[in-house]
Amino acid sequence: MSIIAYVKQEWAALWQSPWQVALVSYIPIVSILCLWWLFSAGLPKQLPVAVVDQDNSQISRMLTRQMTANSVISVESYADLTQAQDAMRQASVYAVVVIPHQFKQQLITGRSPTIDIRYNSQYLLVGKLLSSQIQMSLGAGLLKTAAQKLLLSGVNHASVAVNLSPVSSQTTALFNRNNNYVGFLVPPVLIALWQLLAMMIFTNALNRELITQQNQVLLPQDLWVRVLAKCMVFLPIMLLHSSFILVLLYQYLSLPHAGEVGVLVVSQAVMLLALWLLVTLIFLIMKEPARCVSFCTALFAPAFAFMGITFPINEMPTIAQYWRLVMPSSHYIDTHVNVISYGADPLEVIGQLVSYWMFLPLIPVVVVLWLKANKTPLSAENTNFSSRAIQQITAEDK
């Protein structure tokens, strides 16, 4: 039977499975749009922050107004520190700011009072954002107070700014000037989701080839041709979904990109082949549908955390760094960042595909496992006969 016949057979099997049809059609589109909608605001706003004003002075109220003027912060006043801490434990607020007693008096007398800022670090991005915004708001308010104190002490108005900040600095994100979370988080999140869906589709297709006969799991003798046919069927479908992601982000949403987005499709195709090779290895080891799906899901579900976007790779534990290398999405995201942020050309993209070399040694391992599993193989005719026999027995039982 020719490869074209196997491809037609795979298409027919696809349309006979409603779940598989859903996975290759509307589920990816709906999931991509829902994830984009979650981050569509771009920047978090009005995050609740508990303020415990123990001083209740003119300066402390001015600092509270400074935080209220910040669009990121939504101030909620608490009279007791214990209540504010309980609210943060219950996630009613994400941070607590405590202005101590006699704060104004200590400022006037030249002491250095401490404003206690606490934030929930479990919410990694929210905690860091609030920490910086709270410090910026409080710092701006205290600079006004310090400027008034200098003026009252007789310092020249032109020299006030120099005395307060002799050295000024400015931090500008080169590839995210507006600190927009859409361009920062959405692409890797969607790539992680796309990889998970591609894994699920291919795993379901492989599980359909398992044959149980006399309490023994067998594989068809033409398994390799069937795997090749599956790649020919599902590769264009998954590349179509990945192209939809690129068009949505960099054409419709007009996110900034330094290089040609179209060259990423080549890297995505190689990523899919590496992913499906790894899935085939797990399939041959497990040879049981539920365990195969569960193991693959556990392996690839944390892909976003291991991409190095929100957490530096070098700070990860050693086992996490090795786990990261197993995920094809981690190899792809490096190419994605180089193209989008640094404008890598097609030759550089092709050169970066060398990072997938570690998946090549899996090919002989997969071949050995397949040969070992086929010591008593079933031919294609026996496979079809067994399927017809099972259908006939079921019909007679009914």
Buried (B, 14 or more C-beta within 10 A) or exposed (E): EEEEEBBBBBEEBBEEBEEBEEBBEEBBEEBBEEBBEEBEEBEBEEBBBBBBBBBEBEBBEBBBEBBBEBEBBBBBEBEEBEEBBBBBEEEEBBBBBBBBBBBBEBBEEEEEBEBEBBBBEEBEEBBEBBBEBBEBBBEBBBBBBBBEBBEEEEBEEEEBEEEBEEEEEEEEEEEBEEEBBBBBBBBBBBBBBBBBBBBBBBBBBBBBBBBEEEEEEBBBBBBEBBBBBBBBBBBEBBBEBBBBBBEBBBEEBEBEBEBEBEBBEBBBBBBBBBBBBBBBBBBBBBBBBEEBBEBBEEBBEBBBBBBBBEEEBEEBEEEBBEBBEBBBBBBBBBBBBBBBBEEBEEEBBBEBBEBBEEBEEBEEEBEEBBEEBBEEBBEBEBBEEBEEEEEEEEEEEE
